[in-house]
């Protein structure tokens, strides 16, 4: 059951877009962002609990950390939405286009490098800022080699499988 949930609700939508890069643009808000929002709940709960229960002096002394954690949590929550926008060619809200133009969020032109087969480069999907340095130190190549060594799984070996949408049973 857990494996089916992972396949249908998280992995399939993400992996299928290597076969059909515009598929992500057809996902609704929940399908696009739900998993990442769920991931942030414990951190937001931690921040809220501290805000309600901790003395003011402690909140002041940990303010920078709490701001950082909130910003990190927010960016994790919206990273798939930003990724979706990098695949959307028409009808983007003006503020999104402006943020992409300023490279504050992932621009379409930058993300296009990742979508050249065999999809083995430029994996950063929120801002893209770390793509060049991570490529330079061969971080992704090393990580993929480690995953293959530990699991036997080959990167992108099964993209077509992930792109197959489940047919409804009658």
ZIFEN-V670802 format. One record per backbone hydrogen bond with DSSP energy under -0.5 kcal/mol. CO is the residue of the C=O (numbers start at 0). NH is the residue of the N-H. Records with the same first field share a line. If there is no record, write none. Layout:
CO=NH + NH
//
This chain:
0=4
1=5
2=6
3=7
4=8 + 9
5=9 + 10
6=11
9=13
10=14
11=15
12=16
14=17
15=18 + 19
19=22
21=24
22=25
23=26
27=31
28=32
29=33
32=36
33=37
34=38
35=39
36=39 + 40
37=40
39=43
40=44
41=45
42=46
43=47
44=48
45=49
46=50
47=51
48=52
49=53
54=57 + 58
55=59
56=60
57=61
59=62
61=65
62=66
63=67
64=68
65=69
66=70
67=71
68=72
69=73
70=74
71=75
72=76
73=77
74=78
75=78
77=81
78=82
79=83
80=84
81=85
83=86 + 87
84=87
86=88
92=95 + 96
93=97
94=98
95=99
96=100
97=101
98=103 + 104
99=102
106=110
107=111
109=112
110=113 + 114
111=114
112=115
114=116
115=118
125=105
127=130
129=133
130=134
131=135
132=136
133=138
134=137
137=141
138=142
139=143
140=144
141=145
142=146
143=147
144=148
145=149
146=150 + 151 + 152
147=151
153=156
155=158
157=161
158=162
159=163
160=163
162=164
//
